[in-house]
Amino acid sequence: MTALTLSTAAAPGLRADAIVIGVAKGAGSKAAGGLVVAPGAEAVDKAYDGRLAGVLETLGASGAEGEVTKLPAPAGFKAPLVVAVGLGAEPEKDADYDGEALRKAAGAAARALAGAKKAAFALPLTDAADAGAIAEGALLGAYSFDVYKESKESGGNAKAKNGKAPLAEVAVLGGKPRDKEHKAAIARAIAVAEELNRARDLINMPPNDLNPASFAAEAQNVAKQHGIKVQILDEKALAKGGYGGILGVGGGSAAAPRLVKLTYTHSKGAKHLAFVGKGITYDSGGISLKPTGHNETMKCDMSGAAAVFAAVVAAARLGLAVNVTGWLALAENMPSGTAVRPGDVLRMYSGKTVEVLNTDAEGRLVLADALWAASEEKPDAIVDVATLTGAMVLALGNRTFGVMANDDAFRSAIVEAAEEVGEASWPMPLPEHLRKGMDSPTADIANMGERMGGGLVAGLFLREFVGEGITWAHLDIAGPAFNEGGPFGYTPKGGTGSGVRTLVRLAELTASGDLG
């Protein structure tokens, strides 16, 4: 993990491989449409005799979000390189750059500095929240998954073959190392980023190494380090308990399913949140086999469980005054002679029966069992997270997750929390008329309904397995959970950790009493 510190040092005298500064598209009268140097880079601009913006424009810089321009540092600087990163549009008069702009800029710069030992980030910083945003963006941007291609060099340093090691150290300039709020912001950024990156590691892990049992073992090992209680139900315990959904989905695989319960409690926790995550460690589609071109990235179908795991551990590390229970519904969906078939009927943990019309609609089956188990504890609210439907990707694209809920105010609160932390989400409805499409002549409900609005149908199915009177929300992260394109901002190629920061923010708001 990249090391991080707050520094009061002046940029010219700081020993580092690079100084990172911010630039933006000008909005003021003097620089409307032109490039402006953002606050924090005054010393660098002064060393260029106030002509830094012009020099950067000559090099092609425009200030566009995430754009990176490198140039030699001016005479007198101990760092040899200046890295100018775009912040997008300059804020209106008397306004500051928002946290997400700072996160994205810091992330882009950290990615561009792979291979460097130390970089000083002189981005706009007006308060502790800005320091936290810069730190979080840098730590997330420096992420690299090289476990399967690293070699050990002399001195014990790990380096990817034919690649560069992640930026080793970040110094956030302008921060106040002794200030209580600044220290807390940095500590939060480190905890959240480390756990989110842990989730990314799990998502990127190949399915021959990550199966339900190994995922459960990893959760148990990490949770115990942070005082989190762990309960793991193996296939025998699941059968004894009547978890027909999880057993049905996992029945076709040689790797048996698991249900993991993580319990974090705080002595002053007045509220109880339950997070439920879909953990299909590989999804072939089962008997309803996915076509070629749709299964190559299905190791990411456990992203919801990874997000829940990371969020519970982050809550514990931050010592939040709230009780949080995480449920990881883990299975591998494979075709075999023991796999569930279209037409089979499963008796779920709740007692309801489900006619399986499509074995590739398996996530809702494992979630249904975990949702009912979570409901038995009567939490104040339940939030499930899942890479559930391709329909949600068609509706919202690859960078936005959908939010459904049985309470409009709670749904709005989640969307607002996601926006606060920089995760794109959109409120989605649960139209009652779509429920009829899941009526089954054989069972209480079918696992499929109308094709159009399939993401909403899935939400309606899950709602059937939430205990009466319990506030519930469903996050369909099928789009943003796995980035198949190029990296951008602080988002890498591959597993993203989508949903982690929203869940942590919900826990924080609940702990402070601001969620209701």
Secondary structure as a PSIPRED ss2 file (coil, helix, strand):
# PSIPRED VFORMAT (PSIPRED V4.0)

   1 M C   1.000  0.000  0.000
   2 T C   1.000  0.000  0.000
   3 A E   0.000  0.000  1.000
   4 L E   0.000  0.000  1.000
   5 T E   0.000  0.000  1.000
   6 L E   0.000  0.000  1.000
   7 S E   0.000  0.000  1.000
   8 T C   1.000  0.000  0.000
   9 A C   1.000  0.000  0.000
  10 A C   1.000  0.000  0.000
  11 A H   0.000  1.000  0.000
  12 P H   0.000  1.000  0.000
  13 G H   0.000  1.000  0.000
  14 L C   1.000  0.000  0.000
  15 R C   1.000  0.000  0.000
  16 A C   1.000  0.000  0.000
  17 D C   1.000  0.000  0.000
  18 A E   0.000  0.000  1.000
  19 I E   0.000  0.000  1.000
  20 V E   0.000  0.000  1.000
  21 I E   0.000  0.000  1.000
  22 G E   0.000  0.000  1.000
  23 V E   0.000  0.000  1.000
  24 A E   0.000  0.000  1.000
  25 K E   0.000  0.000  1.000
  26 G C   1.000  0.000  0.000
  27 A C   1.000  0.000  0.000
  28 G C   1.000  0.000  0.000
  29 S C   1.000  0.000  0.000
  30 K C   1.000  0.000  0.000
  31 A C   1.000  0.000  0.000
  32 A C   1.000  0.000  0.000
  33 G C   1.000  0.000  0.000
  34 G C   1.000  0.000  0.000
  35 L E   0.000  0.000  1.000
  36 V E   0.000  0.000  1.000
  37 V E   0.000  0.000  1.000
  38 A C   1.000  0.000  0.000
  39 P C   1.000  0.000  0.000
  40 G C   1.000  0.000  0.000
  41 A C   1.000  0.000  0.000
  42 E H   0.000  1.000  0.000
  43 A H   0.000  1.000  0.000
  44 V H   0.000  1.000  0.000
  45 D H   0.000  1.000  0.000
  46 K H   0.000  1.000  0.000
  47 A H   0.000  1.000  0.000
  48 Y C   1.000  0.000  0.000
  49 D C   1.000  0.000  0.000
  50 G C   1.000  0.000  0.000
  51 R C   1.000  0.000  0.000
  52 L H   0.000  1.000  0.000
  53 A H   0.000  1.000  0.000
  54 G H   0.000  1.000  0.000
  55 V H   0.000  1.000  0.000
  56 L H   0.000  1.000  0.000
  57 E H   0.000  1.000  0.000
  58 T H   0.000  1.000  0.000
  59 L C   1.000  0.000  0.000
  60 G C   1.000  0.000  0.000
  61 A C   1.000  0.000  0.000
  62 S C   1.000  0.000  0.000
  63 G C   1.000  0.000  0.000
  64 A C   1.000  0.000  0.000
  65 E C   1.000  0.000  0.000
  66 G C   1.000  0.000  0.000
  67 E C   1.000  0.000  0.000
  68 V E   0.000  0.000  1.000
  69 T E   0.000  0.000  1.000
  70 K E   0.000  0.000  1.000
  71 L E   0.000  0.000  1.000
  72 P E   0.000  0.000  1.000
  73 A C   1.000  0.000  0.000
  74 P C   1.000  0.000  0.000
  75 A C   1.000  0.000  0.000
  76 G C   1.000  0.000  0.000
  77 F C   1.000  0.000  0.000
  78 K C   1.000  0.000  0.000
  79 A C   1.000  0.000  0.000
  80 P C   1.000  0.000  0.000
  81 L E   0.000  0.000  1.000
  82 V E   0.000  0.000  1.000
  83 V E   0.000  0.000  1.000
  84 A E   0.000  0.000  1.000
  85 V E   0.000  0.000  1.000
  86 G E   0.000  0.000  1.000
  87 L E   0.000  0.000  1.000
  88 G E   0.000  0.000  1.000
  89 A E   0.000  0.000  1.000
  90 E C   1.000  0.000  0.000
  91 P C   1.000  0.000  0.000
  92 E C   1.000  0.000  0.000
  93 K C   1.000  0.000  0.000
  94 D C   1.000  0.000  0.000
  95 A C   1.000  0.000  0.000
  96 D C   1.000  0.000  0.000
  97 Y C   1.000  0.000  0.000
  98 D C   1.000  0.000  0.000
  99 G H   0.000  1.000  0.000
 100 E H   0.000  1.000  0.000
 101 A H   0.000  1.000  0.000
 102 L H   0.000  1.000  0.000
 103 R H   0.000  1.000  0.000
 104 K H   0.000  1.000  0.000
 105 A H   0.000  1.000  0.000
 106 A H   0.000  1.000  0.000
 107 G H   0.000  1.000  0.000
 108 A H   0.000  1.000  0.000
 109 A H   0.000  1.000  0.000
 110 A H   0.000  1.000  0.000
 111 R H   0.000  1.000  0.000
 112 A H   0.000  1.000  0.000
 113 L C   1.000  0.000  0.000
 114 A C   1.000  0.000  0.000
 115 G C   1.000  0.000  0.000
 116 A C   1.000  0.000  0.000
 117 K C   1.000  0.000  0.000
 118 K E   0.000  0.000  1.000
 119 A E   0.000  0.000  1.000
 120 A E   0.000  0.000  1.000
 121 F E   0.000  0.000  1.000
 122 A E   0.000  0.000  1.000
 123 L C   1.000  0.000  0.000
 124 P C   1.000  0.000  0.000
 125 L C   1.000  0.000  0.000
 126 T C   1.000  0.000  0.000
 127 D C   1.000  0.000  0.000
 128 A H   0.000  1.000  0.000
 129 A H   0.000  1.000  0.000
 130 D H   0.000  1.000  0.000
 131 A H   0.000  1.000  0.000
 132 G H   0.000  1.000  0.000
 133 A H   0.000  1.000  0.000
 134 I H   0.000  1.000  0.000
 135 A H   0.000  1.000  0.000
 136 E H   0.000  1.000  0.000
 137 G H   0.000  1.000  0.000
 138 A H   0.000  1.000  0.000
 139 L H   0.000  1.000  0.000
 140 L H   0.000  1.000  0.000
 141 G H   0.000  1.000  0.000
 142 A C   1.000  0.000  0.000
 143 Y C   1.000  0.000  0.000
 144 S C   1.000  0.000  0.000
 145 F C   1.000  0.000  0.000
 146 D C   1.000  0.000  0.000
 147 V C   1.000  0.000  0.000
 148 Y C   1.000  0.000  0.000
 149 K C   1.000  0.000  0.000
 150 E E   0.000  0.000  1.000
 151 S E   0.000  0.000  1.000
 152 K E   0.000  0.000  1.000
 153 E C   1.000  0.000  0.000
 154 S C   1.000  0.000  0.000
 155 G C   1.000  0.000  0.000
 156 G C   1.000  0.000  0.000
 157 N C   1.000  0.000  0.000
 158 A E   0.000  0.000  1.000
 159 K E   0.000  0.000  1.000
 160 A E   0.000  0.000  1.000
 161 K C   1.000  0.000  0.000
 162 N C   1.000  0.000  0.000
 163 G C   1.000  0.000  0.000
 164 K C   1.000  0.000  0.000
 165 A C   1.000  0.000  0.000
 166 P C   1.000  0.000  0.000
 167 L C   1.000  0.000  0.000
 168 A C   1.000  0.000  0.000
 169 E E   0.000  0.000  1.000
 170 V E   0.000  0.000  1.000
 171 A E   0.000  0.000  1.000
 172 V E   0.000  0.000  1.000
 173 L E   0.000  0.000  1.000
 174 G C   1.000  0.000  0.000
 175 G C   1.000  0.000  0.000
 176 K C   1.000  0.000  0.000
 177 P C   1.000  0.000  0.000
 178 R C   1.000  0.000  0.000
 179 D C   1.000  0.000  0.000
 180 K H   0.000  1.000  0.000
 181 E H   0.000  1.000  0.000
 182 H H   0.000  1.000  0.000
 183 K H   0.000  1.000  0.000
 184 A H   0.000  1.000  0.000
 185 A H   0.000  1.000  0.000
 186 I H   0.000  1.000  0.000
 187 A H   0.000  1.000  0.000
 188 R H   0.000  1.000  0.000
 189 A H   0.000  1.000  0.000
 190 I H   0.000  1.000  0.000
 191 A H   0.000  1.000  0.000
 192 V H   0.000  1.000  0.000
 193 A H   0.000  1.000  0.000
 194 E H   0.000  1.000  0.000
 195 E H   0.000  1.000  0.000
 196 L H   0.000  1.000  0.000
 197 N H   0.000  1.000  0.000
 198 R H   0.000  1.000  0.000
 199 A H   0.000  1.000  0.000
 200 R H   0.000  1.000  0.000
 201 D H   0.000  1.000  0.000
 202 L H   0.000  1.000  0.000
 203 I H   0.000  1.000  0.000
 204 N H   0.000  1.000  0.000
 205 M C   1.000  0.000  0.000
 206 P C   1.000  0.000  0.000
 207 P C   1.000  0.000  0.000
 208 N C   1.000  0.000  0.000
 209 D C   1.000  0.000  0.000
 210 L C   1.000  0.000  0.000
 211 N C   1.000  0.000  0.000
 212 P H   0.000  1.000  0.000
 213 A H   0.000  1.000  0.000
 214 S H   0.000  1.000  0.000
 215 F H   0.000  1.000  0.000
 216 A H   0.000  1.000  0.000
 217 A H   0.000  1.000  0.000
 218 E H   0.000  1.000  0.000
 219 A H   0.000  1.000  0.000
 220 Q H   0.000  1.000  0.000
 221 N H   0.000  1.000  0.000
 222 V H   0.000  1.000  0.000
 223 A H   0.000  1.000  0.000
 224 K H   0.000  1.000  0.000
 225 Q H   0.000  1.000  0.000
 226 H C   1.000  0.000  0.000
 227 G C   1.000  0.000  0.000
 228 I C   1.000  0.000  0.000
 229 K E   0.000  0.000  1.000
 230 V E   0.000  0.000  1.000
 231 Q E   0.000  0.000  1.000
 232 I E   0.000  0.000  1.000
 233 L E   0.000  0.000  1.000
 234 D C   1.000  0.000  0.000
 235 E H   0.000  1.000  0.000
 236 K H   0.000  1.000  0.000
 237 A H   0.000  1.000  0.000
 238 L H   0.000  1.000  0.000
 239 A H   0.000  1.000  0.000
 240 K H   0.000  1.000  0.000
 241 G H   0.000  1.000  0.000
 242 G C   1.000  0.000  0.000
 243 Y C   1.000  0.000  0.000
 244 G H   0.000  1.000  0.000
 245 G H   0.000  1.000  0.000
 246 I H   0.000  1.000  0.000
 247 L H   0.000  1.000  0.000
 248 G H   0.000  1.000  0.000
 249 V H   0.000  1.000  0.000
 250 G H   0.000  1.000  0.000
 251 G C   1.000  0.000  0.000
 252 G C   1.000  0.000  0.000
 253 S C   1.000  0.000  0.000
 254 A C   1.000  0.000  0.000
 255 A C   1.000  0.000  0.000
 256 A C   1.000  0.000  0.000
 257 P C   1.000  0.000  0.000
 258 R E   0.000  0.000  1.000
 259 L E   0.000  0.000  1.000
 260 V E   0.000  0.000  1.000
 261 K E   0.000  0.000  1.000
 262 L E   0.000  0.000  1.000
 263 T E   0.000  0.000  1.000
 264 Y E   0.000  0.000  1.000
 265 T C   1.000  0.000  0.000
 266 H C   1.000  0.000  0.000
 267 S C   1.000  0.000  0.000
 268 K C   1.000  0.000  0.000
 269 G C   1.000  0.000  0.000
 270 A C   1.000  0.000  0.000
 271 K C   1.000  0.000  0.000
 272 H E   0.000  0.000  1.000
 273 L E   0.000  0.000  1.000
 274 A E   0.000  0.000  1.000
 275 F E   0.000  0.000  1.000
 276 V E   0.000  0.000  1.000
 277 G E   0.000  0.000  1.000
 278 K E   0.000  0.000  1.000
 279 G E   0.000  0.000  1.000
 280 I E   0.000  0.000  1.000
 281 T E   0.000  0.000  1.000
 282 Y E   0.000  0.000  1.000
 283 D E   0.000  0.000  1.000
 284 S C   1.000  0.000  0.000
 285 G C   1.000  0.000  0.000
 286 G C   1.000  0.000  0.000
 287 I C   1.000  0.000  0.000
 288 S C   1.000  0.000  0.000
 289 L C   1.000  0.000  0.000
 290 K C   1.000  0.000  0.000
 291 P C   1.000  0.000  0.000
 292 T C   1.000  0.000  0.000
 293 G C   1.000  0.000  0.000
 294 H C   1.000  0.000  0.000
 295 N C   1.000  0.000  0.000
 296 E C   1.000  0.000  0.000
 297 T C   1.000  0.000  0.000
 298 M H   0.000  1.000  0.000
 299 K H   0.000  1.000  0.000
 300 C H   0.000  1.000  0.000
 301 D H   0.000  1.000  0.000
 302 M H   0.000  1.000  0.000
 303 S H   0.000  1.000  0.000
 304 G H   0.000  1.000  0.000
 305 A H   0.000  1.000  0.000
 306 A H   0.000  1.000  0.000
 307 A H   0.000  1.000  0.000
 308 V H   0.000  1.000  0.000
 309 F H   0.000  1.000  0.000
 310 A H   0.000  1.000  0.000
 311 A H   0.000  1.000  0.000
 312 V H   0.000  1.000  0.000
 313 V H   0.000  1.000  0.000
 314 A H   0.000  1.000  0.000
 315 A H   0.000  1.000  0.000
 316 A H   0.000  1.000  0.000
 317 R H   0.000  1.000  0.000
 318 L H   0.000  1.000  0.000
 319 G C   1.000  0.000  0.000
 320 L C   1.000  0.000  0.000
 321 A C   1.000  0.000  0.000
 322 V C   1.000  0.000  0.000
 323 N E   0.000  0.000  1.000
 324 V E   0.000  0.000  1.000
 325 T E   0.000  0.000  1.000
 326 G E   0.000  0.000  1.000
 327 W E   0.000  0.000  1.000
 328 L E   0.000  0.000  1.000
 329 A E   0.000  0.000  1.000
 330 L E   0.000  0.000  1.000
 331 A E   0.000  0.000  1.000
 332 E E   0.000  0.000  1.000
 333 N E   0.000  0.000  1.000
 334 M C   1.000  0.000  0.000
 335 P C   1.000  0.000  0.000
 336 S C   1.000  0.000  0.000
 337 G C   1.000  0.000  0.000
 338 T C   1.000  0.000  0.000
 339 A C   1.000  0.000  0.000
 340 V C   1.000  0.000  0.000
 341 R C   1.000  0.000  0.000
 342 P C   1.000  0.000  0.000
 343 G C   1.000  0.000  0.000
 344 D C   1.000  0.000  0.000
 345 V E   0.000  0.000  1.000
 346 L E   0.000  0.000  1.000
 347 R E   0.000  0.000  1.000
 348 M C   1.000  0.000  0.000
 349 Y C   1.000  0.000  0.000
 350 S C   1.000  0.000  0.000
 351 G C   1.000  0.000  0.000
 352 K C   1.000  0.000  0.000
 353 T E   0.000  0.000  1.000
 354 V E   0.000  0.000  1.000
 355 E E   0.000  0.000  1.000
 356 V C   1.000  0.000  0.000
 357 L C   1.000  0.000  0.000
 358 N C   1.000  0.000  0.000
 359 T C   1.000  0.000  0.000
 360 D C   1.000  0.000  0.000
 361 A C   1.000  0.000  0.000
 362 E C   1.000  0.000  0.000
 363 G H   0.000  1.000  0.000
 364 R H   0.000  1.000  0.000
 365 L H   0.000  1.000  0.000
 366 V H   0.000  1.000  0.000
 367 L H   0.000  1.000  0.000
 368 A H   0.000  1.000  0.000
 369 D H   0.000  1.000  0.000
 370 A H   0.000  1.000  0.000
 371 L H   0.000  1.000  0.000
 372 W H   0.000  1.000  0.000
 373 A H   0.000  1.000  0.000
 374 A H   0.000  1.000  0.000
 375 S H   0.000  1.000  0.000
 376 E C   1.000  0.000  0.000
 377 E C   1.000  0.000  0.000
 378 K C   1.000  0.000  0.000
 379 P C   1.000  0.000  0.000
 380 D C   1.000  0.000  0.000
 381 A E   0.000  0.000  1.000
 382 I E   0.000  0.000  1.000
 383 V E   0.000  0.000  1.000
 384 D E   0.000  0.000  1.000
 385 V E   0.000  0.000  1.000
 386 A E   0.000  0.000  1.000
 387 T C   1.000  0.000  0.000
 388 L C   1.000  0.000  0.000
 389 T C   1.000  0.000  0.000
 390 G H   0.000  1.000  0.000
 391 A H   0.000  1.000  0.000
 392 M H   0.000  1.000  0.000
 393 V H   0.000  1.000  0.000
 394 L H   0.000  1.000  0.000
 395 A H   0.000  1.000  0.000
 396 L H   0.000  1.000  0.000
 397 G C   1.000  0.000  0.000
 398 N C   1.000  0.000  0.000
 399 R C   1.000  0.000  0.000
 400 T C   1.000  0.000  0.000
 401 F E   0.000  0.000  1.000
 402 G E   0.000  0.000  1.000
 403 V E   0.000  0.000  1.000
 404 M E   0.000  0.000  1.000
 405 A E   0.000  0.000  1.000
 406 N C   1.000  0.000  0.000
 407 D C   1.000  0.000  0.000
 408 D H   0.000  1.000  0.000
 409 A H   0.000  1.000  0.000
 410 F H   0.000  1.000  0.000
 411 R H   0.000  1.000  0.000
 412 S H   0.000  1.000  0.000
 413 A H   0.000  1.000  0.000
 414 I H   0.000  1.000  0.000
 415 V H   0.000  1.000  0.000
 416 E H   0.000  1.000  0.000
 417 A H   0.000  1.000  0.000
 418 A H   0.000  1.000  0.000
 419 E H   0.000  1.000  0.000
 420 E H   0.000  1.000  0.000
 421 V H   0.000  1.000  0.000
 422 G C   1.000  0.000  0.000
 423 E C   1.000  0.000  0.000
 424 A C   1.000  0.000  0.000
 425 S E   0.000  0.000  1.000
 426 W E   0.000  0.000  1.000
 427 P E   0.000  0.000  1.000
 428 M C   1.000  0.000  0.000
 429 P C   1.000  0.000  0.000
 430 L C   1.000  0.000  0.000
 431 P C   1.000  0.000  0.000
 432 E H   0.000  1.000  0.000
 433 H H   0.000  1.000  0.000
 434 L H   0.000  1.000  0.000
 435 R H   0.000  1.000  0.000
 436 K H   0.000  1.000  0.000
 437 G H   0.000  1.000  0.000
 438 M H   0.000  1.000  0.000
 439 D C   1.000  0.000  0.000
 440 S C   1.000  0.000  0.000
 441 P C   1.000  0.000  0.000
 442 T C   1.000  0.000  0.000
 443 A C   1.000  0.000  0.000
 444 D C   1.000  0.000  0.000
 445 I E   0.000  0.000  1.000
 446 A E   0.000  0.000  1.000
 447 N C   1.000  0.000  0.000
 448 M C   1.000  0.000  0.000
 449 G C   1.000  0.000  0.000
 450 E C   1.000  0.000  0.000
 451 R C   1.000  0.000  0.000
 452 M C   1.000  0.000  0.000
 453 G C   1.000  0.000  0.000
 454 G H   0.000  1.000  0.000
 455 G H   0.000  1.000  0.000
 456 L H   0.000  1.000  0.000
 457 V H   0.000  1.000  0.000
 458 A H   0.000  1.000  0.000
 459 G H   0.000  1.000  0.000
 460 L H   0.000  1.000  0.000
 461 F H   0.000  1.000  0.000
 462 L H   0.000  1.000  0.000
 463 R H   0.000  1.000  0.000
 464 E C   1.000  0.000  0.000
 465 F C   1.000  0.000  0.000
 466 V C   1.000  0.000  0.000
 467 G C   1.000  0.000  0.000
 468 E C   1.000  0.000  0.000
 469 G C   1.000  0.000  0.000
 470 I C   1.000  0.000  0.000
 471 T E   0.000  0.000  1.000
 472 W E   0.000  0.000  1.000
 473 A E   0.000  0.000  1.000
 474 H E   0.000  0.000  1.000
 475 L E   0.000  0.000  1.000
 476 D E   0.000  0.000  1.000
 477 I C   1.000  0.000  0.000
 478 A C   1.000  0.000  0.000
 479 G C   1.000  0.000  0.000
 480 P C   1.000  0.000  0.000
 481 A C   1.000  0.000  0.000
 482 F E   0.000  0.000  1.000
 483 N E   0.000  0.000  1.000
 484 E C   1.000  0.000  0.000
 485 G C   1.000  0.000  0.000
 486 G C   1.000  0.000  0.000
 487 P C   1.000  0.000  0.000
 488 F E   0.000  0.000  1.000
 489 G C   1.000  0.000  0.000
 490 Y C   1.000  0.000  0.000
 491 T E   0.000  0.000  1.000
 492 P C   1.000  0.000  0.000
 493 K C   1.000  0.000  0.000
 494 G E   0.000  0.000  1.000
 495 G E   0.000  0.000  1.000
 496 T C   1.000  0.000  0.000
 497 G C   1.000  0.000  0.000
 498 S C   1.000  0.000  0.000
 499 G C   1.000  0.000  0.000
 500 V H   0.000  1.000  0.000
 501 R H   0.000  1.000  0.000
 502 T H   0.000  1.000  0.000
 503 L H   0.000  1.000  0.000
 504 V H   0.000  1.000  0.000
 505 R H   0.000  1.000  0.000
 506 L H   0.000  1.000  0.000
 507 A H   0.000  1.000  0.000
 508 E H   0.000  1.000  0.000
 509 L H   0.000  1.000  0.000
 510 T H   0.000  1.000  0.000
 511 A H   0.000  1.000  0.000
 512 S H   0.000  1.000  0.000
 513 G C   1.000  0.000  0.000
 514 D C   1.000  0.000  0.000
 515 L C   1.000  0.000  0.000
 516 G C   1.000  0.000  0.000
